[in-house]
Amino acid sequence: MKEYVEYEMVHTAFTLSQIALIESLPDVENITYFIQNEHILPFYPHGPARVMVRKDHADEVREILKDLLSFVYLMELFYTLSLSLPH
């Protein structure tokens, strides 16, 4: 008989860079996850894609994502600002 696994949403991703970063975590941290609506993000860039993890990993993943995603947000901001500068 299959074990029932309860999942919890830990993040709402709006960019492909966030998804790429999040997808690299399970390999390192041995985390079970799935990303809901990931396949529509390239076509509907205002998302959102929901990052779902096993409920027993949710707090740990939130802590990891808090640090990592703050870096991603800064990089995306710098990139956006650089596009607006005269070349």
DRENTORKOL-3810 file (N, C-alpha, C; in nm, 4 decimals):
REM DRENTORKOL-3810
@n.u->0.0830; n.v->-0.1173; n.w->0.0000; ca.u->0.0000; ca.v->0.0000; ca.w->0.0000; c.u->0.0883; c.v->0.1248; c.w->0.0000
@n.u->0.0536; n.v->0.2222; n.w->-0.0813; ca.u->0.1321; ca.v->0.3444; ca.w->-0.0906; c.u->0.1074; c.v->0.4340; c.w->0.0300
@n.u->0.2147; n.v->0.4993; n.w->0.0714; ca.u->0.2069; ca.v->0.5923; ca.w->0.1831; c.u->0.1525; c.v->0.7264; c.w->0.1339
@n.u->0.0597; n.v->0.7832; n.w->0.2072; ca.u->0.0057; ca.v->0.9141; ca.w->0.1744; c.u->0.1060; c.v->1.0195; c.w->0.2203
@n.u->0.1416; n.v->1.1103; n.w->0.1295; ca.u->0.2362; ca.v->1.2167; ca.w->0.1614; c.u->0.1633; c.v->1.3495; c.w->0.1517
@n.u->0.1686; n.v->1.4267; n.w->0.2585; ca.u->0.1046; ca.v->1.5571; ca.w->0.2594; c.u->0.2073; c.v->1.6633; c.w->0.2192
@n.u->0.1670; n.v->1.7501; n.w->0.1255; ca.u->0.2550; ca.v->1.8563; ca.w->0.0768; c.u->0.2037; c.v->1.9919; c.w->0.1242
@n.u->0.2968; n.v->2.0872; n.w->0.1297; ca.u->0.2643; ca.v->2.2225; ca.w->0.1723; c.u->0.3335; c.v->2.3213; c.w->0.0780
@n.u->0.2647; n.v->2.4306; n.w->0.0442; ca.u->0.3250; ca.v->2.5320; ca.w->-0.0409; c.u->0.4226; c.v->2.6145; c.w->0.0422
@n.u->0.5458; n.v->2.6302; n.w->-0.0094; ca.u->0.6464; ca.v->2.7057; ca.w->0.0637; c.u->0.6895; c.v->2.8330; c.w->-0.0094
@n.u->0.6549; n.v->2.8425; n.w->-0.1361; ca.u->0.6961; ca.v->2.9603; ca.w->-0.2126; c.u->0.6111; c.v->2.9705; c.w->-0.3387
@n.u->0.5912; n.v->3.0935; n.w->-0.3825; ca.u->0.5264; ca.v->3.1192; ca.w->-0.5104; c.u->0.6310; c.v->3.1820; c.w->-0.6009
@n.u->0.6656; n.v->3.1141; n.w->-0.7084; ca.u->0.7711; ca.v->3.1607; ca.w->-0.7991; c.u->0.7095; c.v->3.2301; c.w->-0.9191
@n.u->0.7715; n.v->3.3421; n.w->-0.9574; ca.u->0.7231; ca.v->3.4191; ca.w->-1.0704; c.u->0.8231; c.v->3.4248; c.w->-1.1850
@n.u->0.9449; n.v->3.3743; n.w->-1.1643; ca.u->1.0458; ca.v->3.3803; ca.w->-1.2711; c.u->1.1107; c.v->3.2431; c.w->-1.2904
@n.u->1.1636; n.v->3.2249; n.w->-1.4104; ca.u->1.2330; ca.v->3.0993; ca.w->-1.4404; c.u->1.3618; c.v->3.0866; c.w->-1.3603
@n.u->1.4253; n.v->3.1994; n.w->-1.3269; ca.u->1.5483; ca.v->3.1924; ca.w->-1.2477; c.u->1.5183; c.v->3.1393; c.w->-1.1068
@n.u->1.4058; n.v->3.1774; n.w->-1.0509; ca.u->1.3671; ca.v->3.1243; ca.w->-0.9202; c.u->1.3433; c.v->2.9737; c.w->-0.9290
@n.u->1.2733; n.v->2.9316; n.w->-1.0340; ca.u->1.2461; ca.v->2.7880; ca.w->-1.0520; c.u->1.3756; c.v->2.7094; c.w->-1.0652
@n.u->1.4698; n.v->2.7596; n.w->-1.1454; ca.u->1.5976; ca.v->2.6893; ca.w->-1.1650; c.u->1.6717; c.v->2.6735; c.w->-1.0328
@n.u->1.6739; n.v->2.7774; n.w->-0.9536; ca.u->1.7413; ca.v->2.7706; ca.w->-0.8247; c.u->1.6719; c.v->2.6711; c.w->-0.7326
@n.u->1.5425; n.v->2.6774; n.w->-0.7269; ca.u->1.4661; ca.v->2.5885; ca.w->-0.6395; c.u->1.4825; c.v->2.4430; c.w->-0.6818
@n.u->1.4868; n.v->2.4182; n.w->-0.8116; ca.u->1.5018; ca.v->2.2801; ca.w->-0.8588; c.u->1.6385; c.v->2.2219; c.w->-0.8254
@n.u->1.7373; n.v->2.3050; n.w->-0.7981; ca.u->1.8697; ca.v->2.2525; ca.w->-0.7626; c.u->1.8765; c.v->2.2091; c.w->-0.6159
@n.u->1.7864; n.v->2.2563; n.w->-0.5339; ca.u->1.7906; ca.v->2.2254; ca.w->-0.3907; c.u->1.7674; c.v->2.0785; c.w->-0.3551
@n.u->1.6690; n.v->2.0129; n.w->-0.4124; ca.u->1.6419; ca.v->1.8751; ca.w->-0.3693; c.u->1.7612; c.v->1.7820; c.w->-0.3860
@n.u->1.8415; n.v->1.8028; n.w->-0.4891; ca.u->1.9576; ca.v->1.7161; ca.w->-0.5092; c.u->2.0578; c.v->1.7314; c.w->-0.3953
@n.u->2.0716; n.v->1.8535; n.w->-0.3465; ca.u->2.1669; ca.v->1.8811; ca.w->-0.2402; c.u->2.1100; c.v->1.8438; c.w->-0.1037
@n.u->1.9858; n.v->1.8760; n.w->-0.0802; ca.u->1.9253; ca.v->1.8612; ca.w->0.0524; c.u->1.8392; c.v->1.7351; c.w->0.0683
@n.u->1.8233; n.v->1.6562; n.w->-0.0371; ca.u->1.7405; ca.v->1.5356; ca.w->-0.0332; c.u->1.5961; c.v->1.5687; c.w->0.0067
@n.u->1.5376; n.v->1.6638; n.w->-0.0670; ca.u->1.4035; ca.v->1.7137; ca.w->-0.0384; c.u->1.3066; c.v->1.6649; c.w->-0.1454
@n.u->1.1906; n.v->1.6169; n.w->-0.1023; ca.u->1.0862; ca.v->1.5746; ca.w->-0.1945; c.u->0.9974; c.v->1.6946; c.w->-0.2237
@n.u->0.9765; n.v->1.7234; n.w->-0.3516; ca.u->0.9020; ca.v->1.8435; ca.w->-0.3897; c.u->0.8356; c.v->1.8247; c.w->-0.5259
@n.u->0.7479; n.v->1.9167; n.w->-0.5612; ca.u->0.7032; ca.v->1.9338; ca.w->-0.6991; c.u->0.6653; c.v->2.0797; c.w->-0.7170
@n.u->0.6643; n.v->2.1247; n.w->-0.8412; ca.u->0.6315; ca.v->2.2636; ca.w->-0.8706; c.u->0.5034; c.v->2.2646; c.w->-0.9526
@n.u->0.4001; n.v->2.3165; n.w->-0.8914; ca.u->0.2682; ca.v->2.3225; ca.w->-0.9533; c.u->0.2659; c.v->2.4391; c.w->-1.0531
@n.u->0.2169; n.v->2.4151; n.w->-1.1729; ca.u->0.2055; ca.v->2.5160; ca.w->-1.2797; c.u->0.3392; c.v->2.5579; c.w->-1.3394
@n.u->0.4437; n.v->2.4820; n.w->-1.3184; ca.u->0.5758; ca.v->2.5159; ca.w->-1.3722; c.u->0.5732; c.v->2.5254; c.w->-1.5241
@n.u->0.4984; n.v->2.4378; n.w->-1.5872; ca.u->0.4969; ca.v->2.4311; ca.w->-1.7333; c.u->0.4348; c.v->2.5540; c.w->-1.7994
@n.u->0.3560; n.v->2.6324; n.w->-1.7272; ca.u->0.2934; ca.v->2.7495; ca.w->-1.7891; c.u->0.3738; c.v->2.8774; c.w->-1.7702
@n.u->0.4747; n.v->2.8751; n.w->-1.6832; ca.u->0.5501; ca.v->2.9967; ca.w->-1.6533; c.u->0.6132; c.v->3.0610; c.w->-1.7767
@n.u->0.6736; n.v->2.9850; n.w->-1.8698; ca.u->0.7314; ca.v->3.0509; ca.w->-1.9881; c.u->0.6264; c.v->3.1198; c.w->-2.0766
@n.u->0.5034; n.v->3.0724; n.w->-2.0732; ca.u->0.3984; ca.v->3.1278; ca.w->-2.1589; c.u->0.3142; c.v->3.2323; c.w->-2.0869
@n.u->0.3143; n.v->3.2250; n.w->-1.9567; ca.u->0.2370; ca.v->3.3180; ca.w->-1.8747; c.u->0.3305; c.v->3.3688; c.w->-1.7654
@n.u->0.4204; n.v->3.4624; n.w->-1.8006; ca.u->0.5315; ca.v->3.4978; ca.w->-1.7127; c.u->0.4929; c.v->3.5623; c.w->-1.5801
@n.u->0.3688; n.v->3.5929; n.w->-1.5617; ca.u->0.3297; ca.v->3.6491; ca.w->-1.4339; c.u->0.2721; c.v->3.5423; c.w->-1.3423
@n.u->0.3048; n.v->3.4161; n.w->-1.3743; ca.u->0.2831; ca.v->3.2985; ca.w->-1.2933; c.u->0.1495; c.v->3.2939; c.w->-1.2223
@n.u->0.1483; n.v->3.2415; n.w->-1.1093; ca.u->0.2619; ca.v->3.1920; ca.w->-1.0327; c.u->0.2766; c.v->3.0405; c.w->-1.0428
@n.u->0.3960; n.v->2.9952; n.w->-1.0138; ca.u->0.4213; ca.v->2.8527; ca.w->-0.9966; c.u->0.4366; c.v->2.8304; c.w->-0.8465
@n.u->0.3721; n.v->2.7276; n.w->-0.7966; ca.u->0.3744; ca.v->2.7019; ca.w->-0.6519; c.u->0.4730; c.v->2.5902; c.w->-0.6202
@n.u->0.5639; n.v->2.6191; n.w->-0.5289; ca.u->0.6621; ca.v->2.5198; ca.w->-0.4870; c.u->0.6021; c.v->2.4432; c.w->-0.3696
@n.u->0.5836; n.v->2.3145; n.w->-0.3909; ca.u->0.5217; ca.v->2.2281; ca.w->-0.2908; c.u->0.6262; c.v->2.1279; c.w->-0.2404
@n.u->0.6393; n.v->2.1177; n.w->-0.1081; ca.u->0.7325; ca.v->2.0223; ca.w->-0.0482; c.u->0.6581; c.v->1.9373; c.w->0.0542
@n.u->0.7203; n.v->1.8253; n.w->0.0883; ca.u->0.6616; ca.v->1.7432; ca.w->0.1942; c.u->0.6433; c.v->1.8289; c.w->0.3182
@n.u->0.5323; n.v->1.8112; n.w->0.3830; ca.u->0.4996; ca.v->1.8938; ca.w->0.4996; c.u->0.6094; c.v->1.8873; c.w->0.6062
@n.u->0.6721; n.v->1.7721; n.w->0.6225; ca.u->0.7761; ca.v->1.7597; ca.w->0.7255; c.u->0.9065; c.v->1.8298; c.w->0.6869
@n.u->0.9191; n.v->1.8749; n.w->0.5605; ca.u->1.0370; ca.v->1.9510; ca.w->0.5161; c.u->1.0081; c.v->2.1004; c.w->0.5027
@n.u->0.8846; n.v->2.1432; n.w->0.5203; ca.u->0.8426; ca.v->2.2792; ca.w->0.4861; c.u->0.9207; c.v->2.3874; c.w->0.5609
@n.u->0.9362; n.v->2.3758; n.w->0.6898; ca.u->1.0077; ca.v->2.4798; ca.w->0.7657; c.u->1.1536; c.v->2.4895; c.w->0.7236
@n.u->1.2168; n.v->2.3750; n.w->0.7045; ca.u->1.3572; ca.v->2.3717; ca.w->0.6621; c.u->1.3738; c.v->2.4385; c.w->0.5247
@n.u->1.2841; n.v->2.4069; n.w->0.4327; ca.u->1.2931; ca.v->2.4632; ca.w->0.2975; c.u->1.2669; c.v->2.6136; c.w->0.2990
@n.u->1.1739; n.v->2.6581; n.w->0.3785; ca.u->1.1476; ca.v->2.8032; ca.w->0.3889; c.u->1.2727; c.v->2.8785; c.w->0.4342
@n.u->1.3441; n.v->2.8232; n.w->0.5303; ca.u->1.4672; ca.v->2.8873; ca.w->0.5784; c.u->1.5724; c.v->2.8926; c.w->0.4679
@n.u->1.5892; n.v->2.7830; n.w->0.3965; ca.u->1.6876; ca.v->2.7776; ca.w->0.2871; c.u->1.6501; c.v->2.8777; c.w->0.1784
@n.u->1.5223; n.v->2.8780; n.w->0.1403; ca.u->1.4772; ca.v->2.9669; ca.w->0.0322; c.u->1.4864; c.v->3.1140; c.w->0.0706
@n.u->1.4646; n.v->3.1449; n.w->0.1959; ca.u->1.4707; ca.v->3.2840; ca.w->0.2403; c.u->1.6063; c.v->3.3449; c.w->0.2053
@n.u->1.7132; n.v->3.2731; n.w->0.2335; ca.u->1.8473; ca.v->3.3235; ca.w->0.2037; c.u->1.8776; c.v->3.3217; c.w->0.0542
@n.u->1.8480; n.v->3.2113; n.w->-0.0096; ca.u->1.8815; ca.v->3.1991; ca.w->-0.1519; c.u->1.8017; c.v->3.2941; c.w->-0.2398
@n.u->1.6738; n.v->3.3069; n.w->-0.2130; ca.u->1.5905; ca.v->3.3904; ca.w->-0.2994; c.u->1.6170; c.v->3.5387; c.w->-0.2797
@n.u->1.6644; n.v->3.5785; n.w->-0.1641; ca.u->1.7000; ca.v->3.7195; ca.w->-0.1481; c.u->1.8149; c.v->3.7535; c.w->-0.2423
@n.u->1.9064; n.v->3.6603; n.w->-0.2631; ca.u->2.0149; ca.v->3.6802; ca.w->-0.3586; c.u->1.9597; c.v->3.6876; c.w->-0.5015
@n.u->1.8681; n.v->3.5994; n.w->-0.5359; ca.u->1.8087; ca.v->3.5988; ca.w->-0.6701; c.u->1.7340; c.v->3.7296; c.w->-0.6950
@n.u->1.6588; n.v->3.7764; n.w->-0.5979; ca.u->1.5861; ca.v->3.9032; ca.w->-0.6146; c.u->1.6821; c.v->4.0177; c.w->-0.6426
@n.u->1.7936; n.v->4.0212; n.w->-0.5704; ca.u->1.8920; ca.v->4.1263; ca.w->-0.5938; c.u->1.9509; c.v->4.1181; c.w->-0.7345
@n.u->1.9836; n.v->3.9979; n.w->-0.7783; ca.u->2.0392; ca.v->3.9806; ca.w->-0.9128; c.u->1.9387; c.v->4.0231; c.w->-1.0190
@n.u->1.8126; n.v->3.9881; n.w->-1.0013; ca.u->1.7101; ca.v->4.0280; ca.w->-1.0972; c.u->1.6913; c.v->4.1797; c.w->-1.0977
@n.u->1.7012; n.v->4.2418; n.w->-0.9813; ca.u->1.6898; ca.v->4.3871; ca.w->-0.9729; c.u->1.8061; c.v->4.4544; c.w->-1.0444
@n.u->1.9281; n.v->4.4080; n.w->-1.0198; ca.u->2.0448; ca.v->4.4656; ca.w->-1.0872; c.u->2.0346; c.v->4.4486; c.w->-1.2384
@n.u->1.9885; n.v->4.3334; n.w->-1.2829; ca.u->1.9732; ca.v->4.3097; ca.w->-1.4261; c.u->1.8704; c.v->4.4067; c.w->-1.4851
@n.u->1.7577; n.v->4.4216; n.w->-1.4186; ca.u->1.6530; ca.v->4.5127; ca.w->-1.4656; c.u->1.7040; c.v->4.6559; c.w->-1.4709
@n.u->1.7743; n.v->4.6975; n.w->-1.3679; ca.u->1.8302; ca.v->4.8332; ca.w->-1.3663; c.u->1.9348; c.v->4.8534; c.w->-1.4751
@n.u->2.0140; n.v->4.7514; n.w->-1.5012; ca.u->2.1168; ca.v->4.7649; ca.w->-1.6052; c.u->2.0549; c.v->4.7820; c.w->-1.7430
@n.u->1.9374; n.v->4.7256; n.w->-1.7651; ca.u->1.8693; ca.v->4.7404; ca.w->-1.8942; c.u->1.8213; c.v->4.8841; c.w->-1.9159
@n.u->1.7961; n.v->4.9549; n.w->-1.8073; ca.u->1.7451; ca.v->5.0907; ca.w->-1.8199; c.u->1.8560; c.v->5.1953; c.w->-1.8309
@n.u->1.9805; n.v->5.1537; n.w->-1.8091; ca.u->2.0919; ca.v->5.2480; ca.w->-1.8191; c.u->2.1283; c.v->5.2725; c.w->-1.9656
@n.u->2.1717; n.v->5.3932; n.w->-1.9975; ca.u->2.2153; ca.v->5.4196; ca.w->-2.1355; c.u->2.3413; c.v->5.3402; c.w->-2.1672
@n.u->2.3504; n.v->5.2934; n.w->-2.2886; ca.u->2.4674; ca.v->5.2118; ca.w->-2.3283; c.u->2.5597; c.v->5.2912; c.w->-2.4128
END
